[in-house]
Amino acid sequence: MIVLTGKTKTAEVEAEAGLSLLDLAMKHEVDWSFSCTRGTCARCRCLVTEGMAFLEEVTDAEWDRLEPEELDEGYRLGCQAIVREGAGRIVAANKTYF
C-alpha cells in the first residue's frame, strides 16, 4: 500500500512495481505538482516518511537536483522514485519548493 499526499488530496493506492510515485499520483488523480517528469524541474519533490527501502536507488537526476541534506532527510523526486518489486508500505507527500 502506498499513501500519497498532494496539495489537497490524499490517496491510498496499490503498489505497482516499476512506476514512479508521480506516475501513481497522476494515475489516482492526486494533485501532485510537476512540470517535466525527467527530474530537472524538482516540482515533484516529495518527502518519503515511510518505506524508503521499497523504492529504487536515488538517481543521478536526484543527486544533481537535491542537496545531500535533503536526501538524508528523506526527500526524493516523485518522478524518479520508482517502486520496487514486492514493495511494502510507502508514505510520501508532495513538498514542492514553491
PDB file as gemmi writes it, atoms N, CA and C in Angstrom:
CRYST1    1.000    1.000    1.000  90.00  90.00  90.00 P 1                      
ATOM      1  N   MET A   1       0.844  -1.174   0.000  1.00  0.00           N  
ATOM      2  CA  MET A   1       0.000   0.000   0.000  1.00  0.00           C  
ATOM      3  C   MET A   1       0.894   1.245   0.000  1.00  0.00           C  
ATOM      4  N   ILE A   2       0.502   2.213  -0.794  1.00  0.00           N  
ATOM      5  CA  ILE A   2       1.229   3.480  -0.861  1.00  0.00           C  
ATOM      6  C   ILE A   2       0.252   4.597  -0.518  1.00  0.00           C  
ATOM      7  N   VAL A   3       0.665   5.466   0.388  1.00  0.00           N  
ATOM      8  CA  VAL A   3      -0.131   6.624   0.765  1.00  0.00           C  
ATOM      9  C   VAL A   3       0.535   7.849   0.141  1.00  0.00           C  
ATOM     10  N   LEU A   4      -0.193   8.513  -0.745  1.00  0.00           N  
ATOM     11  CA  LEU A   4       0.308   9.683  -1.458  1.00  0.00           C  
ATOM     12  C   LEU A   4      -0.503  10.908  -1.051  1.00  0.00           C  
ATOM     13  N   THR A   5       0.194  11.972  -0.642  1.00  0.00           N  
ATOM     14  CA  THR A   5      -0.483  13.203  -0.261  1.00  0.00           C  
ATOM     15  C   THR A   5      -0.045  14.325  -1.190  1.00  0.00           C  
ATOM     16  N   GLY A   6      -1.017  14.874  -1.898  1.00  0.00           N  
ATOM     17  CA  GLY A   6      -0.764  16.016  -2.772  1.00  0.00           C  
ATOM     18  C   GLY A   6      -1.102  17.303  -2.042  1.00  0.00           C  
ATOM     19  N   LYS A   7      -1.431  18.352  -2.805  1.00  0.00           N  
ATOM     20  CA  LYS A   7      -1.746  19.642  -2.191  1.00  0.00           C  
ATOM     21  C   LYS A   7      -3.040  19.589  -1.389  1.00  0.00           C  
ATOM     22  N   THR A   8      -4.061  18.920  -1.919  1.00  0.00           N  
ATOM     23  CA  THR A   8      -5.363  18.892  -1.251  1.00  0.00           C  
ATOM     24  C   THR A   8      -5.955  17.500  -1.122  1.00  0.00           C  
ATOM     25  N   LYS A   9      -5.308  16.486  -1.672  1.00  0.00           N  
ATOM     26  CA  LYS A   9      -5.885  15.145  -1.681  1.00  0.00           C  
ATOM     27  C   LYS A   9      -4.860  14.119  -1.229  1.00  0.00           C  
ATOM     28  N   THR A  10      -5.330  13.151  -0.440  1.00  0.00           N  
ATOM     29  CA  THR A  10      -4.520  12.007  -0.042  1.00  0.00           C  
ATOM     30  C   THR A  10      -5.212  10.754  -0.556  1.00  0.00           C  
ATOM     31  N   ALA A  11      -4.433   9.826  -1.096  1.00  0.00           N  
ATOM     32  CA  ALA A  11      -4.993   8.574  -1.599  1.00  0.00           C  
ATOM     33  C   ALA A  11      -4.129   7.403  -1.158  1.00  0.00           C  
ATOM     34  N   GLU A  12      -4.778   6.297  -0.824  1.00  0.00           N  
ATOM     35  CA  GLU A  12      -4.087   5.046  -0.560  1.00  0.00           C  
ATOM     36  C   GLU A  12      -4.244   4.197  -1.810  1.00  0.00           C  
ATOM     37  N   VAL A  13      -3.124   3.807  -2.399  1.00  0.00           N  
ATOM     38  CA  VAL A  13      -3.155   3.087  -3.674  1.00  0.00           C  
ATOM     39  C   VAL A  13      -2.302   1.828  -3.575  1.00  0.00           C  
ATOM     40  N   GLU A  14      -2.564   0.894  -4.464  1.00  0.00           N  
ATOM     41  CA  GLU A  14      -1.768  -0.326  -4.523  1.00  0.00           C  
ATOM     42  C   GLU A  14      -0.397  -0.015  -5.113  1.00  0.00           C  
ATOM     43  N   ALA A  15       0.613  -0.656  -4.565  1.00  0.00           N  
ATOM     44  CA  ALA A  15       1.971  -0.511  -5.105  1.00  0.00           C  
ATOM     45  C   ALA A  15       2.034  -1.188  -6.469  1.00  0.00           C  
ATOM     46  N   GLU A  16       2.664  -0.530  -7.422  1.00  0.00           N  
ATOM     47  CA  GLU A  16       2.868  -1.100  -8.752  1.00  0.00           C  
ATOM     48  C   GLU A  16       4.341  -0.959  -9.092  1.00  0.00           C  
ATOM     49  N   ALA A  17       5.030  -2.089  -9.068  1.00  0.00           N  
ATOM     50  CA  ALA A  17       6.465  -2.089  -9.339  1.00  0.00           C  
ATOM     51  C   ALA A  17       6.758  -1.477 -10.699  1.00  0.00           C  
ATOM     52  N   GLY A  18       7.806  -0.667 -10.752  1.00  0.00           N  
ATOM     53  CA  GLY A  18       8.226  -0.040 -11.997  1.00  0.00           C  
ATOM     54  C   GLY A  18       7.619   1.319 -12.252  1.00  0.00           C  
ATOM     55  N   LEU A  19       6.597   1.688 -11.485  1.00  0.00           N  
ATOM     56  CA  LEU A  19       6.009   3.016 -11.630  1.00  0.00           C  
ATOM     57  C   LEU A  19       6.629   3.953 -10.599  1.00  0.00           C  
ATOM     58  N   SER A  20       6.701   5.224 -10.946  1.00  0.00           N  
ATOM     59  CA  SER A  20       7.214   6.219 -10.004  1.00  0.00           C  
ATOM     60  C   SER A  20       6.079   6.688  -9.091  1.00  0.00           C  
ATOM     61  N   LEU A  21       6.458   7.348  -8.007  1.00  0.00           N  
ATOM     62  CA  LEU A  21       5.438   7.926  -7.136  1.00  0.00           C  
ATOM     63  C   LEU A  21       4.600   8.948  -7.903  1.00  0.00           C  
ATOM     64  N   LEU A  22       5.231   9.700  -8.791  1.00  0.00           N  
ATOM     65  CA  LEU A  22       4.485  10.655  -9.612  1.00  0.00           C  
ATOM     66  C   LEU A  22       3.517   9.931 -10.547  1.00  0.00           C  
ATOM     67  N   ASP A  23       3.957   8.832 -11.164  1.00  0.00           N  
ATOM     68  CA  ASP A  23       3.062   8.050 -12.028  1.00  0.00           C  
ATOM     69  C   ASP A  23       1.811   7.631 -11.256  1.00  0.00           C  
ATOM     70  N   LEU A  24       2.019   7.131 -10.052  1.00  0.00           N  
ATOM     71  CA  LEU A  24       0.896   6.662  -9.237  1.00  0.00           C  
ATOM     72  C   LEU A  24      -0.002   7.818  -8.814  1.00  0.00           C  
ATOM     73  N   ALA A  25       0.593   8.953  -8.471  1.00  0.00           N  
ATOM     74  CA  ALA A  25      -0.213  10.124  -8.105  1.00  0.00           C  
ATOM     75  C   ALA A  25      -1.084  10.563  -9.283  1.00  0.00           C  
ATOM     76  N   MET A  26      -0.508  10.613 -10.478  1.00  0.00           N  
ATOM     77  CA  MET A  26      -1.279  11.015 -11.661  1.00  0.00           C  
ATOM     78  C   MET A  26      -2.376   9.987 -11.955  1.00  0.00           C  
ATOM     79  N   LYS A  27      -2.042   8.721 -11.867  1.00  0.00           N  
ATOM     80  CA  LYS A  27      -2.995   7.651 -12.157  1.00  0.00           C  
ATOM     81  C   LYS A  27      -4.208   7.712 -11.234  1.00  0.00           C  
ATOM     82  N   HIS A  28      -3.981   8.128  -9.987  1.00  0.00           N  
ATOM     83  CA  HIS A  28      -5.053   8.146  -8.993  1.00  0.00           C  
ATOM     84  C   HIS A  28      -5.544   9.560  -8.675  1.00  0.00           C  
ATOM     85  N   GLU A  29      -5.224  10.501  -9.564  1.00  0.00           N  
ATOM     86  CA  GLU A  29      -5.718  11.875  -9.518  1.00  0.00           C  
ATOM     87  C   GLU A  29      -5.394  12.597  -8.214  1.00  0.00           C  
ATOM     88  N   VAL A  30      -4.181  12.346  -7.699  1.00  0.00           N  
ATOM     89  CA  VAL A  30      -3.679  13.108  -6.561  1.00  0.00           C  
ATOM     90  C   VAL A  30      -3.014  14.353  -7.120  1.00  0.00           C  
ATOM     91  N   ASP A  31      -3.338  15.499  -6.565  1.00  0.00           N  
ATOM     92  CA  ASP A  31      -2.844  16.782  -7.099  1.00  0.00           C  
ATOM     93  C   ASP A  31      -1.387  17.012  -6.700  1.00  0.00           C  
ATOM     94  N   TRP A  32      -0.510  16.356  -7.445  1.00  0.00           N  
ATOM     95  CA  TRP A  32       0.937  16.342  -7.208  1.00  0.00           C  
ATOM     96  C   TRP A  32       1.567  17.297  -8.210  1.00  0.00           C  
ATOM     97  N   SER A  33       2.327  18.260  -7.746  1.00  0.00           N  
ATOM     98  CA  SER A  33       2.951  19.236  -8.651  1.00  0.00           C  
ATOM     99  C   SER A  33       4.050  18.588  -9.484  1.00  0.00           C  
ATOM    100  N   PHE A  34       4.108  18.969 -10.750  1.00  0.00           N  
ATOM    101  CA  PHE A  34       5.201  18.541 -11.618  1.00  0.00           C  
ATOM    102  C   PHE A  34       5.162  19.384 -12.881  1.00  0.00           C  
ATOM    103  N   SER A  35       6.289  19.442 -13.567  1.00  0.00           N  
ATOM    104  CA  SER A  35       6.353  20.122 -14.855  1.00  0.00           C  
ATOM    105  C   SER A  35       6.972  19.233 -15.922  1.00  0.00           C  
ATOM    106  N   CYS A  36       8.064  18.538 -15.566  1.00  0.00           N  
ATOM    107  CA  CYS A  36       8.849  17.919 -16.627  1.00  0.00           C  
ATOM    108  C   CYS A  36       8.824  16.391 -16.671  1.00  0.00           C  
ATOM    109  N   THR A  37       8.677  15.717 -15.562  1.00  0.00           N  
ATOM    110  CA  THR A  37       8.739  14.247 -15.423  1.00  0.00           C  
ATOM    111  C   THR A  37      10.116  13.655 -15.735  1.00  0.00           C  
ATOM    112  N   ARG A  38      11.169  14.473 -15.801  1.00  0.00           N  
ATOM    113  CA  ARG A  38      12.522  13.992 -16.117  1.00  0.00           C  
ATOM    114  C   ARG A  38      13.524  14.240 -14.997  1.00  0.00           C  
ATOM    115  N   GLY A  39      13.081  14.848 -13.910  1.00  0.00           N  
ATOM    116  CA  GLY A  39      13.990  15.086 -12.801  1.00  0.00           C  
ATOM    117  C   GLY A  39      14.766  16.377 -12.882  1.00  0.00           C  
ATOM    118  N   THR A  40      14.328  17.319 -13.728  1.00  0.00           N  
ATOM    119  CA  THR A  40      15.062  18.579 -13.836  1.00  0.00           C  
ATOM    120  C   THR A  40      14.355  19.748 -13.156  1.00  0.00           C  
ATOM    121  N   CYS A  41      13.047  19.733 -13.068  1.00  0.00           N  
ATOM    122  CA  CYS A  41      12.329  20.895 -12.512  1.00  0.00           C  
ATOM    123  C   CYS A  41      12.190  20.833 -10.991  1.00  0.00           C  
ATOM    124  N   ALA A  42      12.169  19.635 -10.419  1.00  0.00           N  
ATOM    125  CA  ALA A  42      12.041  19.396  -8.973  1.00  0.00           C  
ATOM    126  C   ALA A  42      10.698  19.820  -8.385  1.00  0.00           C  
ATOM    127  N   ARG A  43       9.716  20.133  -9.211  1.00  0.00           N  
ATOM    128  CA  ARG A  43       8.389  20.469  -8.680  1.00  0.00           C  
ATOM    129  C   ARG A  43       7.736  19.249  -8.019  1.00  0.00           C  
ATOM    130  N   CYS A  44       8.159  18.056  -8.395  1.00  0.00           N  
ATOM    131  CA  CYS A  44       7.562  16.830  -7.846  1.00  0.00           C  
ATOM    132  C   CYS A  44       8.271  16.351  -6.583  1.00  0.00           C  
ATOM    133  N   ARG A  45       9.157  17.192  -6.038  1.00  0.00           N  
ATOM    134  CA  ARG A  45       9.897  16.814  -4.821  1.00  0.00           C  
ATOM    135  C   ARG A  45       8.913  16.348  -3.758  1.00  0.00           C  
ATOM    136  N   CYS A  46       9.268  15.273  -3.068  1.00  0.00           N  
ATOM    137  CA  CYS A  46       8.396  14.745  -2.034  1.00  0.00           C  
ATOM    138  C   CYS A  46       9.216  14.270  -0.847  1.00  0.00           C  
ATOM    139  N   LEU A  47       8.544  14.189   0.285  1.00  0.00           N  
ATOM    140  CA  LEU A  47       9.156  13.682   1.498  1.00  0.00           C  
ATOM    141  C   LEU A  47       8.610  12.285   1.751  1.00  0.00           C  
ATOM    142  N   VAL A  48       9.497  11.299   1.725  1.00  0.00           N  
ATOM    143  CA  VAL A  48       9.117   9.917   1.988  1.00  0.00           C  
ATOM    144  C   VAL A  48       9.347   9.668   3.477  1.00  0.00           C  
ATOM    145  N   THR A  49       8.267   9.449   4.222  1.00  0.00           N  
ATOM    146  CA  THR A  49       8.377   9.276   5.665  1.00  0.00           C  
ATOM    147  C   THR A  49       8.316   7.815   6.083  1.00  0.00           C  
ATOM    148  N   GLU A  50       7.992   6.943   5.150  1.00  0.00           N  
ATOM    149  CA  GLU A  50       7.943   5.518   5.446  1.00  0.00           C  
ATOM    150  C   GLU A  50       8.180   4.735   4.157  1.00  0.00           C  
ATOM    151  N   GLY A  51       8.970   3.674   4.247  1.00  0.00           N  
ATOM    152  CA  GLY A  51       9.139   2.771   3.115  1.00  0.00           C  
ATOM    153  C   GLY A  51      10.203   3.135   2.109  1.00  0.00           C  
ATOM    154  N   MET A  52      11.172   3.928   2.479  1.00  0.00           N  
ATOM    155  CA  MET A  52      12.232   4.308   1.532  1.00  0.00           C  
ATOM    156  C   MET A  52      12.913   3.075   0.930  1.00  0.00           C  
ATOM    157  N   ALA A  53      13.024   2.007   1.692  1.00  0.00           N  
ATOM    158  CA  ALA A  53      13.680   0.785   1.212  1.00  0.00           C  
ATOM    159  C   ALA A  53      12.902   0.109   0.083  1.00  0.00           C  
ATOM    160  N   PHE A  54      11.633   0.481  -0.096  1.00  0.00           N  
ATOM    161  CA  PHE A  54      10.815  -0.107  -1.148  1.00  0.00           C  
ATOM    162  C   PHE A  54      10.886   0.681  -2.454  1.00  0.00           C  
ATOM    163  N   LEU A  55      11.771   1.691  -2.481  1.00  0.00           N  
ATOM    164  CA  LEU A  55      11.983   2.484  -3.697  1.00  0.00           C  
ATOM    165  C   LEU A  55      13.356   2.165  -4.264  1.00  0.00           C  
ATOM    166  N   GLU A  56      13.493   2.274  -5.585  1.00  0.00           N  
ATOM    167  CA  GLU A  56      14.786   2.074  -6.229  1.00  0.00           C  
ATOM    168  C   GLU A  56      15.772   3.129  -5.718  1.00  0.00           C  
ATOM    169  N   GLU A  57      17.040   2.904  -5.981  1.00  0.00           N  
ATOM    170  CA  GLU A  57      18.101   3.813  -5.519  1.00  0.00           C  
ATOM    171  C   GLU A  57      17.926   5.223  -6.095  1.00  0.00           C  
ATOM    172  N   VAL A  58      18.496   6.190  -5.386  1.00  0.00           N  
ATOM    173  CA  VAL A  58      18.490   7.582  -5.837  1.00  0.00           C  
ATOM    174  C   VAL A  58      19.173   7.663  -7.202  1.00  0.00           C  
ATOM    175  N   THR A  59      18.573   8.415  -8.117  1.00  0.00           N  
ATOM    176  CA  THR A  59      19.093   8.525  -9.484  1.00  0.00           C  
ATOM    177  C   THR A  59      20.083   9.679  -9.609  1.00  0.00           C  
ATOM    178  N   ASP A  60      20.809   9.694 -10.715  1.00  0.00           N  
ATOM    179  CA  ASP A  60      21.725  10.806 -10.998  1.00  0.00           C  
ATOM    180  C   ASP A  60      20.975  12.132 -11.034  1.00  0.00           C  
ATOM    181  N   ALA A  61      19.766  12.137 -11.602  1.00  0.00           N  
ATOM    182  CA  ALA A  61      18.972  13.371 -11.661  1.00  0.00           C  
ATOM    183  C   ALA A  61      18.692  13.898 -10.263  1.00  0.00           C  
ATOM    184  N   GLU A  62      18.425  12.995  -9.319  1.00  0.00           N  
ATOM    185  CA  GLU A  62      18.171  13.426  -7.947  1.00  0.00           C  
ATOM    186  C   GLU A  62      19.443  13.943  -7.285  1.00  0.00           C  
ATOM    187  N   TRP A  63      20.564  13.266  -7.511  1.00  0.00           N  
ATOM    188  CA  TRP A  63      21.836  13.739  -6.963  1.00  0.00           C  
ATOM    189  C   TRP A  63      22.152  15.132  -7.502  1.00  0.00           C  
ATOM    190  N   ASP A  64      21.809  15.394  -8.766  1.00  0.00           N  
ATOM    191  CA  ASP A  64      22.077  16.695  -9.379  1.00  0.00           C  
ATOM    192  C   ASP A  64      21.149  17.778  -8.846  1.00  0.00           C  
ATOM    193  N   ARG A  65      19.908  17.434  -8.527  1.00  0.00           N  
ATOM    194  CA  ARG A  65      18.890  18.442  -8.207  1.00  0.00           C  
ATOM    195  C   ARG A  65      18.678  18.654  -6.710  1.00  0.00           C  
ATOM    196  N   LEU A  66      18.847  17.600  -5.910  1.00  0.00           N  
ATOM    197  CA  LEU A  66      18.597  17.699  -4.479  1.00  0.00           C  
ATOM    198  C   LEU A  66      19.912  17.832  -3.708  1.00  0.00           C  
ATOM    199  N   GLU A  67      19.861  18.529  -2.614  1.00  0.00           N  
ATOM    200  CA  GLU A  67      21.027  18.669  -1.746  1.00  0.00           C  
ATOM    201  C   GLU A  67      21.220  17.373  -0.955  1.00  0.00           C  
ATOM    202  N   PRO A  68      22.456  17.043  -0.591  1.00  0.00           N  
ATOM    203  CA  PRO A  68      22.692  15.834   0.214  1.00  0.00           C  
ATOM    204  C   PRO A  68      21.859  15.808   1.496  1.00  0.00           C  
ATOM    205  N   GLU A  69      21.676  16.970   2.116  1.00  0.00           N  
ATOM    206  CA  GLU A  69      20.873  17.034   3.337  1.00  0.00           C  
ATOM    207  C   GLU A  69      19.417  16.643   3.067  1.00  0.00           C  
ATOM    208  N   GLU A  70      18.895  17.070   1.908  1.00  0.00           N  
ATOM    209  CA  GLU A  70      17.518  16.715   1.561  1.00  0.00           C  
ATOM    210  C   GLU A  70      17.383  15.202   1.397  1.00  0.00           C  
ATOM    211  N   LEU A  71      18.338  14.603   0.707  1.00  0.00           N  
ATOM    212  CA  LEU A  71      18.306  13.149   0.523  1.00  0.00           C  
ATOM    213  C   LEU A  71      18.389  12.443   1.869  1.00  0.00           C  
ATOM    214  N   ASP A  72      19.238  12.931   2.765  1.00  0.00           N  
ATOM    215  CA  ASP A  72      19.367  12.349   4.104  1.00  0.00           C  
ATOM    216  C   ASP A  72      18.064  12.456   4.891  1.00  0.00           C  
ATOM    217  N   GLU A  73      17.320  13.542   4.671  1.00  0.00           N  
ATOM    218  CA  GLU A  73      16.059  13.764   5.391  1.00  0.00           C  
ATOM    219  C   GLU A  73      14.908  12.938   4.823  1.00  0.00           C  
ATOM    220  N   GLY A  74      15.105  12.326   3.649  1.00  0.00           N  
ATOM    221  CA  GLY A  74      14.057  11.501   3.060  1.00  0.00           C  
ATOM    222  C   GLY A  74      13.364  12.105   1.857  1.00  0.00           C  
ATOM    223  N   TYR A  75      13.931  13.186   1.319  1.00  0.00           N  
ATOM    224  CA  TYR A  75      13.341  13.782   0.121  1.00  0.00           C  
ATOM    225  C   TYR A  75      13.760  13.014  -1.117  1.00  0.00           C  
ATOM    226  N   ARG A  76      12.829  12.891  -2.053  1.00  0.00           N  
ATOM    227  CA  ARG A  76      13.088  12.294  -3.362  1.00  0.00           C  
ATOM    228  C   ARG A  76      12.344  13.125  -4.403  1.00  0.00           C  
ATOM    229  N   LEU A  77      12.648  12.902  -5.665  1.00  0.00           N  
ATOM    230  CA  LEU A  77      11.844  13.475  -6.740  1.00  0.00           C  
ATOM    231  C   LEU A  77      10.801  12.420  -7.099  1.00  0.00           C  
ATOM    232  N   GLY A  78       9.549  12.811  -7.076  1.00  0.00           N  
ATOM    233  CA  GLY A  78       8.472  11.854  -7.330  1.00  0.00           C  
ATOM    234  C   GLY A  78       8.591  11.136  -8.660  1.00  0.00           C  
ATOM    235  N   CYS A  79       9.122  11.833  -9.666  1.00  0.00           N  
ATOM    236  CA  CYS A  79       9.254  11.231 -10.999  1.00  0.00           C  
ATOM    237  C   CYS A  79      10.408  10.239 -11.077  1.00  0.00           C  
ATOM    238  N   GLN A  80      11.308  10.293 -10.106  1.00  0.00           N  
ATOM    239  CA  GLN A  80      12.488   9.428 -10.108  1.00  0.00           C  
ATOM    240  C   GLN A  80      12.391   8.308  -9.068  1.00  0.00           C  
ATOM    241  N   ALA A  81      11.468   8.418  -8.137  1.00  0.00           N  
ATOM    242  CA  ALA A  81      11.312   7.443  -7.060  1.00  0.00           C  
ATOM    243  C   ALA A  81      10.460   6.274  -7.571  1.00  0.00           C  
ATOM    244  N   ILE A  82      11.120   5.210  -8.009  1.00  0.00           N  
ATOM    245  CA  ILE A  82      10.465   4.067  -8.633  1.00  0.00           C  
ATOM    246  C   ILE A  82      10.196   2.978  -7.595  1.00  0.00           C  
ATOM    247  N   VAL A  83       8.975   2.461  -7.606  1.00  0.00           N  
ATOM    248  CA  VAL A  83       8.562   1.417  -6.669  1.00  0.00           C  
ATOM    249  C   VAL A  83       9.224   0.092  -7.047  1.00  0.00           C  
ATOM    250  N   ARG A  84       9.807  -0.572  -6.056  1.00  0.00           N  
ATOM    251  CA  ARG A  84      10.460  -1.873  -6.261  1.00  0.00           C  
ATOM    252  C   ARG A  84       9.428  -3.004  -6.300  1.00  0.00           C  
ATOM    253  N   GLU A  85       9.820  -4.103  -6.908  1.00  0.00           N  
ATOM    254  CA  GLU A  85       9.022  -5.330  -6.895  1.00  0.00           C  
ATOM    255  C   GLU A  85       8.850  -5.776  -5.446  1.00  0.00           C  
ATOM    256  N   GLY A  86       7.645  -6.195  -5.077  1.00  0.00           N  
ATOM    257  CA  GLY A  86       7.381  -6.680  -3.729  1.00  0.00           C  
ATOM    258  C   GLY A  86       7.358  -5.589  -2.674  1.00  0.00           C  
ATOM    259  N   ALA A  87       7.085  -4.364  -3.085  1.00  0.00           N  
ATOM    260  CA  ALA A  87       7.106  -3.219  -2.165  1.00  0.00           C  
ATOM    261  C   ALA A  87       6.073  -3.363  -1.059  1.00  0.00           C  
ATOM    262  N   GLY A  88       6.449  -2.872   0.116  1.00  0.00           N  
ATOM    263  CA  GLY A  88       5.540  -2.778   1.246  1.00  0.00           C  
ATOM    264  C   GLY A  88       4.980  -1.369   1.335  1.00  0.00           C  
ATOM    265  N   ARG A  89       4.635  -0.958   2.528  1.00  0.00           N  
ATOM    266  CA  ARG A  89       4.006   0.350   2.745  1.00  0.00           C  
ATOM    267  C   ARG A  89       4.996   1.492   2.498  1.00  0.00           C  
ATOM    268  N   ILE A  90       4.554   2.453   1.698  1.00  0.00           N  
ATOM    269  CA  ILE A  90       5.308   3.670   1.412  1.00  0.00           C  
ATOM    270  C   ILE A  90       4.390   4.852   1.706  1.00  0.00           C  
ATOM    271  N   VAL A  91       4.914   5.859   2.384  1.00  0.00           N  
ATOM    272  CA  VAL A  91       4.157   7.078   2.666  1.00  0.00           C  
ATOM    273  C   VAL A  91       4.966   8.254   2.135  1.00  0.00           C  
ATOM    274  N   ALA A  92       4.355   9.043   1.250  1.00  0.00           N  
ATOM    275  CA  ALA A  92       5.063  10.176   0.640  1.00  0.00           C  
ATOM    276  C   ALA A  92       4.114  11.358   0.466  1.00  0.00           C  
ATOM    277  N   ALA A  93       4.656  12.551   0.658  1.00  0.00           N  
ATOM    278  CA  ALA A  93       3.877  13.777   0.486  1.00  0.00           C  
ATOM    279  C   ALA A  93       4.636  14.726  -0.433  1.00  0.00           C  
ATOM    280  N   ASN A  94       3.921  15.294  -1.383  1.00  0.00           N  
ATOM    281  CA  ASN A  94       4.494  16.267  -2.305  1.00  0.00           C  
ATOM    282  C   ASN A  94       4.905  17.516  -1.526  1.00  0.00           C  
ATOM    283  N   LYS A  95       6.168  17.892  -1.620  1.00  0.00           N  
ATOM    284  CA  LYS A  95       6.714  19.041  -0.897  1.00  0.00           C  
ATOM    285  C   LYS A  95       7.511  19.894  -1.872  1.00  0.00           C  
ATOM    286  N   THR A  96       6.813  20.579  -2.754  1.00  0.00           N  
ATOM    287  CA  THR A  96       7.485  21.397  -3.746  1.00  0.00           C  
ATOM    288  C   THR A  96       8.168  22.590  -3.090  1.00  0.00           C  
ATOM    289  N   TYR A  97       9.151  23.141  -3.769  1.00  0.00           N  
ATOM    290  CA  TYR A  97       9.879  24.300  -3.257  1.00  0.00           C  
ATOM    291  C   TYR A  97       9.026  25.560  -3.276  1.00  0.00           C  
ATOM    292  N   PHE A  98       8.058  25.625  -4.200  1.00  0.00           N  
ATOM    293  CA  PHE A  98       7.270  26.847  -4.361  1.00  0.00           C  
ATOM    294  C   PHE A  98       5.815  26.522  -4.555  1.00  0.00           C  
TER     295      PHE A  98                                                      
END                                                                             
